[in-house]
Amino acid sequence: MQGLRAIASLLVAAYHVWPGAVSGGVDVFFVITGFLVVPGVVDAIAHRGPRAAARAIGRTLSRQLPMGGIVLAAVTVAVLVAWPAYVHRRILVDVVASATWWENWLLVDRSTSYLDAGIIPSPVQHFWATSVHVQVVVVLVLLVLAATLLGRRLAQPRLPLIVLAAATVLSFWWALLHVLAEPDAAYFDSAARLWEFGVGALAGIGATRIRPTAGARTMLGVAGLVLVLAAGQLSRFGDHPGVVTLVPVAGAVALLVAGTAPGGIATRMLTWRPLVAIGGLSWGLYLWCWPLLMAYRLVAPERAATHPIVDGLLLIVAAGALSWASGRLIAALDRAARWRPSRLALPLVATGAVVLAATAGTLPTTPPTIGSIASVQQAQAQIEATIAASDYAGTEWLGEAAQAPEWVEDDCLDVGDDRVDRCIYGPEDAALEIAVVGDSHAVSWLPGLRAGLPDARIQVLTRGMCTFSTVTTLGDPDHWRMCQDHADWATDRILADEPDLVIVANGQHSLSGATDDGVEVLEPSVTLERLAAGTVERLAPVTDAGVPVLWLDGAPPNSAYASCAVPFAIESIDARCTVDRVELMAARVVAFTAAAADVPAIRVADQTGWWCSLESGLCPVTIDGMLVTADGNHLSWMLSTAYGPLLASEVAAALQRRG
């Protein structure tokens, strides 16, 4: 079934290179494995028992290793040479997880970690699918073995089929539940993916017992092809591996069943020579395409952001060429050494991991120099000097090390009753008491507030991904209600504690996917205005109580921030280390100022000049050797601290509005 493998691999590659909905190509691969592998395993175990099971597992592992080992070794070397130093440790973990088939569970863990949201994707994270493949095949083999042995004792030869069917149904049931609860984590969950292999296995067993007519094979082939190709467009209506995954799975089964008999349009299509040739390269094409794409996005972020068709085609062709070359290398080594190439793959991966581990400590241990910026004029001078010199020192600190310690160390992002008492900073007898509300961008201001107001007592009442507004970032009823409940709780705390000042900071620089009722998604053209109005509405009980409010903004987003730290790149350092965001930042100030125009207690800080050159409109990744953002989105503790004096001035101005 090389033709179907070719279609699946090209779908995956195309949807990676030209981002869109999930293609369904991986689902087709899973069905093919179940269809071709499991029926033979069932028969083999029935005749040879545990020995056949051990051989089946051994074959599964050995098929993964040669090409996978070469790709992992190559990526390891490339990362050491060309990738930013701050990601070395992280990618080391990915390499080891990929080589030992648990990368999917690592991604499950990261999918629920807010800190990982802005991190550059790993060049080996696509090994999640190989991890799922190995895990599920091993589980299915062991299930079949156990059912066969038990079936012999009970004189029930059909028990393996019953167990396979039951495992498939249970897996699908779990997939539906997990997709509803945690769609990102469910995508990588082996238990939620097993049903795809199970459907393929049951179809493979049943295919030997049915003989469709030529007309039926034609209908199955056409319908299967349409379903597989349409899966990518339909997947936007649901999350994988839920109900929407039935589309590529059904298409793959239809094509496989139609292709089991000679003749028919499906067989002719799937045996077309060019498609068969690509199918022979499909495994390597899948493994090579993703790291090539990640490297391309890193060295040419501005060009990659436009998703050029020619560039995408060249990436796919290059991945195919590397797949062919890798296959020839494996074959040559096998012939020359007279041993299985899989025995070479493990040393390659191990060597790469050891080298990476030995060099993972390349991050500087000397703390960065933190300046002190007391005025917008001083900030503008530093910004202009940084852009003029094209010197963006400090990018080696990108990543978690640059996040606010109150977030990553004190765990004061999602503050509720369980941690409200420990997320307080400053002396108990402070003359000035401040409450901080908003999302993660509000937490990022804490280093600066603590530096600029060392004698103030600061109470943190924030919630990640929850703007302090009637508008939330995700058009999801549960998320919206959770954010509104937290805002109600924070408001009650403020009214009970009666602080001298409330500071609010909301992110949501993206204007898509927001909602103000948990049901209807707002049009991007009105989102910013509604966000501002919703924030003022949320603050009404506070301002009515006579408590002044200071609105702060977050740093401008820069999705290509990691490219600035790359030693080798196609684009110039200025193109990689600056973004034009001054209009975006100014629009936010205008929107919030207009919304608060009739509420004297609210002061809106115009911080456009804190981040961007008011002359050129460019916003650099670093200012005076200090990172602007830690992850392309959230303010770094360095610049937050440096802006302590400016923050103190803004606080003083806001306090003058006390009722």
Buried (B, 14 or more C-beta within 10 A) or exposed (E): BBBBBBBBBBBBBBBBBEEEBBBBBBBBBBBBBBBBBBBEBBBBBBEEBEEBBEBBBEEBEBBBBBBBBBBBBBBBEBBBEBBBBBBBBBBBBBBBBBBEBBBBBBBBEBBEEBBBBBBBBBBBBBBBBBBBBBBBBBBBBEBBBBBBBEBEEEEEEEBBBEBBBEBBEBBBEBBBEBBEEBBEBBBBBBBBBBBBBBBBBBBBBEBEEEEBEEEBBBBBBBBBBEBBBBBBEBBEEBBBBBBBBBBBBBBBBBBBBBBBBEEBBBBEBBBBEEBBBBBBBBBBBBBBBBBBBBBBBBBBBBBBEEEBEEBBEBBBEBBBBBBBEBBEBBEEBBEEEEEBBBBBBEEBBBEBBEBBBEBBEEBEEEEBEBBEBBEBEBBBEBBBEBBEEEBBBBBBBBBBBBBBEBBBEBEBBBBEEEBBEEBBBBEEEBEBBBBBBBBBBBBBBBBBBBBBBEEBBBBBBBBBBBBBBBBBBBBBEEBBEBBBEBBEBBBEBBBEEEBBBBBBBBBBBEBEBBBBBBEEBBEEEEBBBBBBBBBBBBBEBBBEBEBBBBBBBBBBBBBBBBBBBBEEBBBEBEBBBBBEBBEBBBBBBBBBBBBBEEBEBBBBBBBBBBBBBBEBBBBBBBBBBBBBBBBBBBBBBBBBBBBBBBBBBBBBEBBEBEE
